[in-house]
Each structure stands twice: as C-alpha cells, then as structure tokens.
Amino acid sequence: METPYSSGFGSARGAPIRRGHTMKHLLTTASLAVLASSLTGFDASAHAQSDGAQAQTDRDTIIVTGTRAANRTAFDTLAPVDVLTGEAIGQTVSPELIDSLAQLVPSFNVQRLPLGDGQIFVRPARLRSLSPDQTLVLINGKRRHRSAFLGNRGAQAVDMAQIPSSAISRIEVLRDGASAQYGSDAIAGVINIILDSQPGFSSFGQYSQYYEGDGELYQLGAQAGFDLDGRGFLVLSAEYSDASATSRSRQRPDAIEFQAANPQLNVPDPVQRWGKPDREAFRLALNSAFAFNTAVEGYVFGTLGWGSGVNDFNWRNPASTSAYNTTPLDPNYNLAAIFPAGFTPRFGQDDTDRALTAGIRGELNPAFSWDLSASYGRNEIDYFINETINASLGSASPTEFRAGILRQRDFNLNADFVYLLDTGLAEPVNIAFGLERRDERFEIEAGDLASYQVGPLAAVGLPSGSNGFPGYSDLQAGTFDQESYAGYLDVEAALTEQLTVGGAIRYEDYSDFGSTTDYKLSGRFAFTGNLAVRGTWSTGFRAPTPGQLESERTSQGLNSVTLNLVTNGRFNPTGPVADIINARPGGQVILPLTPETSENRSVGVVFRNDLGFTATLDLYQIDVEDRFSTRGGFQLTDAERAQLVALGIPGGESVSNASFFQNVFDTRTRGVDFVLNWAGQALAGDLNLTLAYNWNETTVTREAIAGVFNDVSRRLFEEGLPQHNAVFTADYTRGRWGVVARARHYGQWTDIDDSADVLFQDFSPITLVDVAASFQLTDNVRIRAGAENVFDTYPDESRNQANRGLIYSRNAPYDTDGGKWYFRVSAAF
C-alpha cells in the first residue's frame, strides 16, 4: 500500500487514464448529442428555474426519515432532521454528492487524502466525526449497498459519489442514532436521499476551473420525467463529468539534487503531484412508480455508474531506490534504462456500481398499509498501476499491472407494515413493524501474477510486487458471505395535544457473530404551536462486514539496512496467522471481531414564529464501545515465518510485522447543533438566510488493548478534525435575478509535524466564501456564474511531508486548491 511514508516510486506527467468501458463511451456520446440539440442546461432544481428563495433546510416538508408516521414535518419530528433541497444541492460545484453535503451540513466532514491509494477515489466522509461506516445511507428509504473499498481503520462505507446529484429531489439528514429503527450502521445518523419524481425535461452544462489554471471540470446532465397517465411517474437522469488533476506541490529537495547531479536528464518538476486525481465518471438514475389500482402501487428505482481515475504515487529516486540495483543474476535488468529520471507509479481504478430496488406497496384499508421490496447492489473496483516495476522479476517484469478487483454485493428483502390504532388519543397510535433479510458478499479477485510475485532477484534484495501497490495474491482472493435476519417494532403516539412519545425495538441475528437487540425512546413536548422540546435515548450497533471479518492484505518492501525482503501484512483475525500469534506464551491475544455498540442521548428545543424565523438547538452525546482499529506491532520470529512459508503466504519468509482488525477502544462524542433560518421579503425581493453551527468533540475513553494509541495517534484521533464548524447562506431573488452567497467556517484542527523540533502542527481557523449570480435568460433557460472560495483563501502551509513536496496538509477537511470559478447553463421544459 502506498503512503506518504513509503519508499515511493513514480510516473511521467500526462500519462492517460486507462479507459475500460466501451458502453460508457457509447452512452456518453449519446448524451452529448442529446444535450447539444437541446440547449444544454439542467439545474439540480430541474423544474424550478429560480435559484433564489429556496431554503437550504425546509422545516415544513413532510419527512420520511427517523419516523414511520405519515404526517411528521422537520419541525415536529421527535429527533433532529435537516431537509436539504435540490436547489441547495445544485448550488455547489462538485460532481460528487459528499462535497455538496460537506458544504451544507457543518457536522459532515470530508477529506481529500492525495497519495492515499483508494481513499482518493472513495473518500472518507464523517458525520459528527464518527467513522464513515457509522452513518447509514438510504435511497428512497431503502438501505444502500456499501463500497468494496476498506478505508482508514477498515471502514467500509457507502460510496455516495456514485449517486448523480441532479437526480435528487431532497436529502433528509437524521442527526440521531437509529439502529433500533433501521439496523446496523445508524450510529451517527441516517442520510436518506430522495430521488426526483416530477415530470418535465431538463438538461445542464457546467464548466469550472481553479484560479491556478488547473483542475478543469466538465459536467453535463439531462433528465426526462414522464407522467404515466395520472397513475404514476417515470424519471430518468444522466450525468457525465470529466475532471483533470490539480497540483499544489513543490519540487522535492532530493529531486533537485538528483537533477543537479545529472544535468543530461530531464527530471519532471514536480516529480510527484499532490492534488486531486484525473477522474471521469458517468452516472444514471431511474425512479418510477405506477398504481395498478386504488389500493396497490408498484415502484422501482436504481442507479448505474462507471468511473475511471488515476493519481500519482511517491517518486522513486534512482540514487537511493533499491529497485535500481543491478545484479549478475540478470545482466539484462537495468532499470535506469527504462526510467532514467526516476519513476512515479500511476495508480488508478476503474469502478462500476449498480443498484436496483423494486417493490409493491398499498393499503388493506385506510388504517393498514404495507410495503414489500427487494434491493440489489453491487460495487466493483478494478485497481491498476502503471509506470512501475516488479524489480524481483528483473528484465522479465512488465511496467503495467492489473492489481486485483474488489467486489461488494448486497441483497436485501424487506416487509414493512404500518397500522394506525385509534385509541381515542389526540391522534391514532402509529404502529410500524417489519422483517428484513440481508445477504452481504465480499470478493477479492487476484491481480496479475507479476503484480504480487516474489521473483528470483528478491534473494539479492530487489523488492517484489508491483512497486507502490503490490497486487492481491491468489491466496488473498476469495468470496466471503454474511447473512442476517431482523425484526422490528416502532410505535409513535400523541398522548395529548402537547406530548408525543415514541419507542422502537429491533432484533437482528447474524450468521458470523450472533444476535443483537437495540432500543430507542423519544419524546416531544410542545409548549405552544411554535415552541417545543424534544429528546431521544437509544442503543445502536454496527456489524463487522465480511470484508472486515475475512479479507487480508499484504504490502512488500525492502529493509534498507539489511536489504532483506520484508512483508507487512494485515491478516484475518480468525485465520491461521492469528493462530500463530495466539500460540505464543500468554494465550489468545487476537480475538474474533464483534459489533461496535453505541448509546445515544440527545435533547433539543425547536422554535418558529410568524415573522419567518425557525430555530433548533440540539445537544447530543454518543458513546461507542469496541470500535474497530488495526492492531499491529507483532514482530514475527524466524520460526513463525517458517510457518507462514508452510501456509504458502507470498513473501512469508520475510514477513516482519503482522496486524489485524480488532475491537480495541471506546469513545465519547459530545456536541451541539444549532440551525437558524429566516425567509421573507427584503430589498423588493425574496431573501432566505440560514446559519448552521456544529461543535463536536470526540475523546478516547478506554483502550481495550494497551498500546493501540500512543500520545501522537491519540491526539490526532481526537483533534484531527475541527471542533467548530459553521455555514451561513444568503439566497436572494428579485425578478429574473438571483444571488447566492455562502460562508463556510472551519475551526482549528491538528495534524502531525515531522520537522525536527516539534511533533504537532495546529492549523488556524479558516473561512471560505462562495458567491454566485444567476439570470433567467428565457422562460426555459437560466445561466449562472460564480466562484467557490471566491477570495482564493489558502490554509496554513504544512510542515509535515514538506520533504516530499507537499504544501498543504493532505488531511485537511476542506479543499486546499484555492479559488474555483464556474459557469452553468440550464434549461427546463
């Protein structure tokens, strides 16, 4: 695995992205032709041509998240729910939904992580600073499948970038634990993406570029919505984006020295690029429903996507990289003849993603409704690495490798029922109950033999595996399954006109670790129609996935002192390598994974008045036990290495460290969410003002295994994201004109500092301002121009990794590429 700390090797500038999807290009060509013939343009608000007078958070919208009652709004729900309109989502520039959420929801953080292997394409997104896979993602109320990528600390979350933003009607963000209602993963909250269902035709075209002149981004989209004779709808959406790379890098000092010592060579400047990757993507979405009669309706929705991206790894210096060594064992091997100026491996992925949900729903009578559905989702990531070498193979080594394929497949069956029981209370008691069956499958397909092979030159110290990212071996390949069954009961009752209470219980049984039962209690008391308090208490869990339970990954390199081949491996906690560690004196230290469990508490107040003000204030505490992390530090002996060789593990004779996913620590997260909104008439137009603020603090309360956190890793975990975040948005419309301004504030946060005199670096608070103006050109066509980070504000420069050319921290929770301007044309008919 490539990290900024690895011995690094590289690529020439301008290497093309590998394209592997013929169908993608056919569909892209077709969509471009359609767009060209229809006056390019489609806003995320496909059918409302005004950018202004649209609330970022609409508290009068009937919500479907966090409640199974049919009449709850965001204002009178028992738990905090933000409703993000399609208009607000469409006012952001990025083609990836997680970036839009990060700009609109202050408790939602996203990092870029350049040179972070697959994390640069499937970026970690955290709600309330918890793990990316501790937030449940739904589409139209149905569970979304996971990505095949296992990220930091083994997190396996949903890849929300696969969902086209222009297909979205609204997003409901439940900021509360909800495992008792929805099952695994809903510890931090729930993000429910509601697809558009309105008739009409629309399209859009957008171009953007950073002030620095790089990062060009072309976006095109189209949507067609059909009314099915008054009995339903059919909406088809398509989006295409093509983004070029950015670079905020300086030349590495060792590259300057190498160039000076070898003036006859042309060393690229910079030799490695810190920034966004080259990325191309095509996304489709379908949403449809049809009433067969007055009592039964069928529905189907889904997404389909293809993508390809490529990025730099660390530059390999010929003066210090062992792969440049020569040996009489292979006189024809001379890496200096292939890469005379060093090399920077170009790492990338081709990804495909598909999801389909179909079901029928209806009413037996006005008091009893039902919903039966089946959902299938599949995510596939095909890794490749070019402009590199497997030096242990010598002159027989290729310079391009297919490194392996990861696949995640989910299949869900759901039966949901709601019964309204009239007991003479203020309103009927809402009784929801249901059953769920889930089947998860994780698969690893081995890469090219040369990508992981230990060749004959390993015996003389030449590193094995495709340099930078050794491929998945045939022994790591396999298919791993997990099955679960669940049943739940969810009740809401208005005991009086003022007091509403709710309770939920859910039982789940998993094939790999057993059963769990979770509970939730909630209540809301209205002092008046405009002022109320609310509170919740719940337990939760996140079940380990098949990929976390059974997958293995090894990275091979060279000990620079002994010149011996070494392998660092992450192994199955119930596999044979774990048995070897557990056979040591002292007994079992590597344990099977168990679910992460949580306890959530929140209390809040909601207020509104007739002057257009709405305000909510919520305090919360989330205690999570048995959180996952990677437990390493197991130095293997010669005898233990011999056992690995007998097991057939590639490079087993030189394994230095073994690590495992384990449940190793507990945390407590405390925070405050404050949202203030005002909408009304001002300056002869419509004005909407929204202020959203989040304070969030996470601390490690217990280490189940001593030594997992040292002083450095603990502080980075607790302070690596800002504790204070805020977003202020002003949206103004007057006649054909509209203006949107947004200020995004990020508080102080901490990163490591590898300079000689200090250990940490605190990054100052930063505020980024976005501004856009729009004009209704005709009744159907609208234009918009603007800039994100309009003042071209940059954060503090990072001292960490400066010797590798890094300028700004790779862990920053905001874009560090400076200002970006854009122009958009949209049309709706």
N, C-alpha and C positions, 0 to 999 in steps of 0.2 A: 504494500500500500504506500502510495506517495504522500509524504507530508513535507512541510517546510523544513523539517529537521532531518530528512533523509539525505543520502549522499548525492542525490539528484543527477539526472542526465537529460537532454533536451531536443529542440526542433528548430528547423529553419522557419523564418517568417513566411506567412502566406500559404501554408500548407492547406489544401482544400479539406472541407468536411467530407467524410465518407458518406455517400448517399446510397441507401439500400432499399428504397421503397418506390418501385415503379408506379404503383397505384397512387401513391401520394402525389407524384408529379402530374399524373393524368387529371386527378381531381383538382389540383392547384391550377393547372392550365385552364380547366373548365370554369373554375370560379372566377379567375381573372377575366375571362372572356365575358362572363355574365356581368361582372362589375363594370367593365369598360362600356358596356352597352346601356347601363342604367344610371349614369351619372354618379359614380362612386359616392357612398356615404351611408353609414348606419351608426347611429348613436347607441350606446347601451340602453338608453331610453328610446327604443326603436320607434315608438308611436307617439311620443310626446316631444315635439320639436323644441321646446323651451328648456334651456339649461337651468334657468333660474327658478326661484320659488319652489324648490323641491327640497324637502327636509332630508338631511342625512339620516336622521332617526325619526321615524314616523310612529308616534305613540298611540295613534288612533287606529292603526292597522290591526285587523284580527290576526292573531298569531296561531301557529300550529306547533310550536316548539316549547317543550317544558310543560305542556298541558295537553290533555286529550279532551278537554271541554271545547265546545264548538263556538263559544262566544267570548273568549278572552282576548283583550287587547294588550298591547305592550304596557299600557298604563295600569290596568287592573290585574295583570298576571301576578301569581304568588312569588315568582322569582324574577330577577332582572333579565330582560331580553332586549337587545338592541335590534332594531329593524333598519337595515341599510338598503336604501332604494337603488333601483337600477340606475337612476340618474347619478347618484353619488358615486357608484362604482365606475360609471362611464366617464367621470371627470378625472380619472387617473390615467396615466400614460402607459404603464407597463402592460404587456400582454398576459402576464401571469397574475392570477387572482390573489395569490398570497400577498403580492406587493400592494394591491388595492386595499386589502384588509389591514395591512400594516399601516397604511396612511390614514385610515378612517377609525380604527379601533386602537386606542392607546395602550391597552393591555395585551396587544398582539404584536410580537416581535419576530423579525425575520433577519437572518444573517446571510451574507454572500459567500464567504469561505472560499476565495480563489485558491487554487492548488490544493483543493480538498477532495480529490478523487470524485466519487459520485455525488458528494454533497454540493458541488457547484451546480449540478443539474436538478437534484431533488433536495432543495434547500430546507433546513430545519426551521419550522415555524412554531412558535410557542405562545400559548395563551396563558396569561398570568405566570409567565416564566417557568412553567412546568414542562415536562418532556413533550416533544412533538406528538408522540402517540398516546398522550393522556388527554387529548381532545378528540371527541367523536365527531365525525363528519357525515352528514346525511345529504341526500339529494331527494327533494320532494318527500322528505320524511323517512326515507329508506336508507339503511346503512350503506356507505360507500366502501369499496374494497381498498385494501392497502396497496402501497407501492411495494415492489420487490426489493427495494434498497433498504439495507440496515445501516443507519447512520450513527451519529455520536452516541456512545453508551448503549449501542444496539437498538436505538429507537427505530421502529418500523411504522411509519405514519402514512397517511393518505397523501398522494401527490396531487394537490389542488390545482397545479398548473395545467393539468390535463382537461380542465373544465373551461370551455370558452366563456369569457366574461360577457360577451354580447348576447348569450342565450339566457341570461339570468334576469328574472323579474325583481327579486329581492333576496336578501340574506338575513336570516334570523340568527343572532348570536346569543345563546343562553349562557350567561356567566354564572353558572352554578353546577355543582355536582349532580349527575343524573343517572348514575349506574342502575339505581333501583327502577328507573323508567325505561332505559334503553340498553342496559347491559355494559359489557366491557368497554373501557377506554374513556368513558364520560366522567373523568375525574376533575379536570379543569373546567369543562363545559362542553357545549354542543354547538356546532356550526351547521345550520340547516340551509341549504341552497335551494331556492325555489325557482324552477325554470319558467320562462315566459310562456303564456298560453293565449296571447292576444292575436287576433287576425291582422293581416297587413303585410306589406312588402317593404323592405328597407335594406340599405347597404351602407358601408362606410369605407373610407380610405384614410390612413393617417401616416404621416412621416415625422420622425423625430431624430434628433442628433444632439450629442453633448456639445457644450461650448468649445471643448478641446478639439472638436472636429472628427471624433471617432464615435463608435457605438451607434452607427446608423441603424434605424429600426423602421422597417416597412410593415404595416399592418393593413389587412384587407378583411372585410367580412360581409356577409349577406344573410338575410333572414326572410323566410316566407312563412306566413301564418294563414291558415285556412279555417274558415268556419264550416263545419260539417253539417250543413242543413239544419242549423239550430240545435243539433243533438250532441255536439262536441267540437273538438278543435284538433288541428294538426299543425305543429310548428317545427320547422327545420332551420337549423342555424349552422353556419360555417365560418371559420376564422383561419386566416393564414398570417404568420409572422415570420420575418427573416431579420435577425439581429446580428450585426457584426461586433467583433470583440472590442473591448476597451483596454487601455493600458495606462496605469498610473505607477510607473516604475522608473527607477534609476539604474544605470549600468552597475553591475556587481563589481566591487573592487578587484576581485580575483580575475574577472574578465578583462578589466583594464590592464592589469599586469600581464595577462597572457597575450593580449593584443600587442603591448609594447615589446614583449619578448619575441613576438612572431609577426613582424610588420608585413610580411608577404601574405598573411591570411586575412580574410575579411570576416571578423568576428561580429555577429549581429549586435546591435545596440538598441534596446537592451537584449540580453541573451535569453531572458525569460520575462514573461508578461504577467503582471499582477492586475487582474481586472475581470470583467465579465467574459464569458466564452462566446465563440461563434455559435449561434443557435438558430435552427429553423424548425418550425412546428406547423402542423395542420390539424385543426380540431373540428369535429362535427358534433351536433347535439340534436336529439329528437325528443319531442314531448307531445303526447296525444292522449285524448280520452274520447269515448263515444258511449252515449246512453243507448243501450239496447231496448230499454223500455223505461217506464217511470220509476222502476224500483232497482234496476241493475245497470251498472256502468262498467265498461272495460277501460283499461288505461295501459299505456306503455311509454316508457321514456328511457333514454340511454345516451351515451357519449362514445365517440370513437376518435382516436388520435394517433398521430405519428409524429416523431420528432427526431432530430439529429443534432448533436453538438460536439464541439471539440475545444480543448483548452491546453495550455502549456503545463508542463511539469518543470522541476528544477533542472537547470543547466548542468551538464556534466563537463567538467574541466579536464581537458586532455593531460594537463600537467599533474593532476592529483587523483584521477579516476582509475581504479584498478582494472576496469574493463579495457583500458588501453595497453595493458601489459602484453608483451609478446612471449612466446614460448616455443621451444624446438618441437614440442609435441604436435604443433600445427604451424609449420612455416608459412602457410598461405594466409594466416589470420593477421591482419593489420588494420585495426580499427581507425587509425589515423588516415588511412587512405579513403575510408568511407565517410568519416566525419572529422575532417582535419581541424575545424574550428570548434570542436566540441559538439555536443548534441543536446537538444531539449526534447524529450519524448512528448509526443502529441497524443494526449489521452482523450477518448471520447466515448460516446454511447449512441446507439440507435435504439429508440424506445417505441413501443406500441402499447396502447391502452384501450380497452374496450369494456363497456358496462351496459347491461340491459336489464330492466325491471319490467315485468308485466304482471297484471293482476286484474281482479274484478272486485267491485265493491257495491254496496247497496244498502237498502233498508228492508227489514221484515215488516216494520211498522214505524211510525214516527218516533217511537221511543227506543228502537233497537236497530243499530247499524253494524255492518260487518265489512271486513277488508281481507281478501286472500291474495297473497303475492309471492312471486319467486324472483330472486335477483341473482344475476351472474356478473362477476367482474374479473378481469384478468389484466395484469400489468407485466410487461416483459422488458428487460433491459439487456441489450447486447453490447458488451464492452469491447472496445478495440484500442490498440495503442500502436502508433506508427513512429517512424524515425527513431528507432531504438534497437537494441541488440540483446540476444541471449549469449553473453560472452563465453559461457561454458561450452557452447556448441562450436565456438571458433568460426572458421570460414564457412561452415555449413549453416550458420544461423541466418534466418531471414531478418529483415528490418521492419516488417509489419506483422502484427499478431492479432488474432481474434482471441480475446482473453477469457471468454466464457459468457454464459447467459444466465440471468436470474429471472425467475418467473414466480409470481404470486397469483393464486386463483382462489376466489371466494364464491361460495354458492349458499344462498340463504332462502329459507322458506318461512313465511310469516302468516299467522292467522290472528287478526286483531278484531276486537268487538267492543262496542260501547252501548251501554244500557242506561237510559235516563229513568231513574226511580223517583216517582212522585210520592213524597212523604209528608207533604204539607209544609215544608220549609220554604224559605224565600224563593228558592228555585229548585228544580229536580236535582237529586243527587246524581252526579256523573260517575258511573262505574265502568271503568275500562279494564279489560283483561285480554290475555292472548298467549300464544305459544310461538316459539321460534326454534328453528333448527339451522345450525350453521356448519358448514364444512369448509375448512381452510387447507390450502395445499401450497407448499413452498418447494420450488425445484431449482436445482443448480445443474446446468449443463456445462461440461468441461470445455475449456478452450482448446486452441491448437496445442498439439503435443509440445511444440517448440516453445510455447509460452510459459510452460512450467517445468520443462525437462531439466534434469541435472546432467549436463553433458560431461564429456571426458576431461575438459580443461578445468573443471571445478577442483580437481585434485591438485592443481598448481595455483589455486587462489583466484581464478576468474569466476565472477558471480554468475549464478544460474538464474533462469527465469527471464521473461521479458523485462528489461531493466526499467524500473519505475512502477510497474504493476504486474507482478507475476500472475499468470493465468490460473484459473480454477483447475485443479487437477482431477483426474478420473476418480481418485479416492474421495475427493470432496464432493463430487457430483452425487446427486440422488434426489429422491422425491420424499417429502415429509408431510404428513397429514395430521389434522386435528379435527375432531368433531365435537359439537356441543349442542345441548338442548336446554331450553329455558321456558319458564312460565312466569307471568307477572299479573299483578292486580294493582290498579291505580284508581283511587277514589278522590273526588273533589265534591265538597258540599258547602253551600251557603247556609250556615246555621242561623244567621239572622241577616237583615239587610246590610249590616255593617261587617260581620265576621264571616270569612270564608276560610275553610281549612282543607288540607289535602294530605293524603298518605299513599305510599306505594311500597310494595314488596316484590322482589324478583328473586327467583331461584334459578341457578344455572348449574349444569353438570358438564364437565369437560373430560374428554377421553384421556388426556395426558396427566391431569393432576387432581381430578375430583370435583367437588361441588362448592358453591358459594351462595350465600343468601345476603341480599342487601335491602336496606330500608331507607325511606325518606318521609319526613314530616314537614309540612309547610303551612303557613297561615298568613292572612292579610286582614287588617282591621282598618276600616275606613271611618275616620272621624267625621268627614264630610264627603261630598262627591268629588272634592278636589284635593283632599289630603288623606293619606293613608300610611300605615307602617306595614312592613312585611318581614318575614323571616323564614329560614329553612334550616333543617338539620338532616344530614344524610350520610350513609356509608357508601363506599364505592370500591371498585377494583379494576385492574387491567390485567387480563390474562396474557401470559407469555405466548408468543406466536410460534408456529412450527419452525420458522426460520431462526428464531432466537433459541429455541429448545435444541435444535439438532444440527444447524449448519456449522461449518468450520471454514477457517480462512488462514492461510499462512503467507508470510512475506519473507523472501530470501534476500540475503545480502552478504557482505564480506566484513569480517573483523579486520579493521585497518591495522591492528597491531600484529596479530598472529597470521593474517592472510588466510585464515580458515573460513570455509563457507559456514554461515550460520543461518538458522531459520527461526523466526519468531512466529509463534502460532497461537491462534485462538481456537480452542477445541470444545467439543461437545461436553457439557458438564456431567453427562451420564455415559460417556463413551470410554474407550479403552485407555486414552491418555489420562482422563480423570482417575481411572482405576489405578494407574501407575503412581499418581501423586498421592492418592488415598492409602496406598500400601506403605507409605513412609511411616516411620515411628511417630506416634502421636494420633494415629487414626484418621478418620474421614474429615477432610477439610473442604473438599469440593462437593457441594450439595446440589440436588436437582432444583431447578427453578420453580418458584411458587409465584402466585399472583401478587402484584403490588396492590395494597389495600389503602383506603383513604377514609377520612372522616371530614365532612364539610359542614361549616356553620356560616350563616350569613344573616344580617339584619339590615333593613333599609327603610327609607322613607321616600314617598313619591308625592309630588305637588304639581298642581297646574292652576291657572286662573283664566279669567275671561279676556285678559289682555294679551294672550298668546304665549305666555310663559309655561314651560314644563321643566321640572327639575327632578332628578333622582339622586339619592346618595345611598350607597351600599357599602357595608363593611363585611369582610369575609376572612375566614381562617380555614386553611386546608392542611390537614396533617396526613402525610403519605408515609406508609411503612413498607419496608422491604423493597425499596427502589432498586432498579437494575443498575449495574455498572460492570465494567470489565475488571476482574480481579487478576492481576498478573504477578510478576516477581518470582515465579517458580523457576529457579535455575536448575537445569537438568544435569544429572551426573552421567558419566560415560556408560554406566550400566543401564541407566534409564534410556539413554539414546539408543543403545543396542536393542532394547525392547521396541522402540519406535521403528527401527530398521526392520525388525522382525514383523511388525504390523504393516510394513510397506508404505509408510508415510514418506512422501517425497522430501529429500533433504534431511531425513530423520537422523542421519549420522552427525549432523551439525546443529541440531535444534539447541538454541541457547535458552530461550525463555518460553514458557507455556502460560497461557492466560485463558480465562473462562468467563462467560457471562454468569453473574451471581446476584442474589439479593443481598445487598451489602450495607444500605444505610437508610435512615429515616430523615424526613424533612418537615418543616413547618413553614407554610406560606401565609403571610398576612398582608392585607391590602385594603384599599379604599377606591371605589369607583364613583365618580361624580359626573353627571351629564346635565347640562343646562341648554335649553333650546327656546328660542323666541322666533315666531313667524308673524308677519303682519305687513302693513303698508308703511312705506317710508320713501322719501325723496321721489314722490309721484310714481313709485313702482312697488314691486313685491320684494321683500327682504326676509331672508331666513338666516339666523345666526345660531351656531351650535358650538358649545365648548364641552369637550370631553377630557377628563383628567383621571389618571390612574397612578396610585402609589402602591408599590408591590415590593415585599421583602421576603426572601427565602433564606432559611438557615438550616444547617445540618444539626439535627437534634440527637442523633445516635449513630454510631458506627457499629453495625453488627459484626464486622470483621475489622480488627485493628489494622491500621496502616493503609487502608484504601485511600484516605485523604491525608496528605501532608499539609503543612501550612500554606504552600503555594496553591495546590489544587483545591483546597477548601475555600480559600479566598476567591479564586477565580470562579468557582461554582456559585458562591453566594453574591459576588459583586460584578460578575461578568456581563450583566445586563443593567440598563438604567433602572433605578427605583422610581424615578419620577418621569412620567410621560404625559403629554397633553396635545390635543389637536383643537384648533379653533378654525371654524369655517364660516365665511360670509358668502351668501349666494343671493345675488341681486338681479332682478329682471325688470326691464322697462321697455314696453313695446317690443320691437324686434331685437333689442339688445339684451345681452346677459353678461354678467361678470361674476366670476368665482375666485375668491382668494382663500388660501388655507395656510396656516402657520402650524408647523409640526415641531414640537419641543421634545428633546431627549435629554434627560438628566445625566449626571456624572456616572461613569462606569469605569471598571478596572480591567486591565489586561496585563499579561506578563511582560517583563522587560529583561531582555537578555544582555544588556550592556553590563560593563564590568562593575559598576559601583552601586546599582540599585536592583531590586528584584521585581517591583511592580511599577506600573505607569497608570496614573489616573487620567482619564480623558474628560475634558471640560464639557459642561452642558453645551448643546448646540440647538439652534432653531433654524429650520429650513422653511422657506416661504414659496408657495406655488401660486401662480396667477394665470388666469385665462379669461379671454373675452370671446363672445360668440355673437353672430349676427344671422338672423333669419333672412336668407337671400331671396327665397321664394316661399310659397306655401309649403313646398316639399323639401327644399334644400337649405341646409344650415352649414355655416362654416365656423370654425373655432380655431383660435391661435393662442398659444400660451407658453409657459415655461414652468418646469418643476425645479426647485432651488433657484429661483429667478435671480438671486443676488450672488450666485456662484460661490456659495459658502463651503469651505472645506474644514474638516475636523483637525484636531492636533495631529501632527505627524507622529508616527510610531517609531520608537527605538527598537522594538522587537523585530527581528529578521531584517534589519537595515542592511546587514552584510550580504543579503540575498536580493537587494534592490527594492525591497518593499518600502513604500512611502506612508501609506495609511493602513491602520490595523485591519487585518483580514477578518477579525471577529466583530467588526463594527455592526451595530443593529440598524444601520441606515446606509444609503447609497453614498459612497465616498468618491464618486467620479465627477462631482461638480454639477454645474447647471446643465439643464437639458431643455431645448426649445422644441416645439412641435406644432404641426398644422393638421387640421382634421376637416374633412368634408363628409357630411352625412345627408342622407336622403331617406324619406319615409313616405309611403303612398298608401 
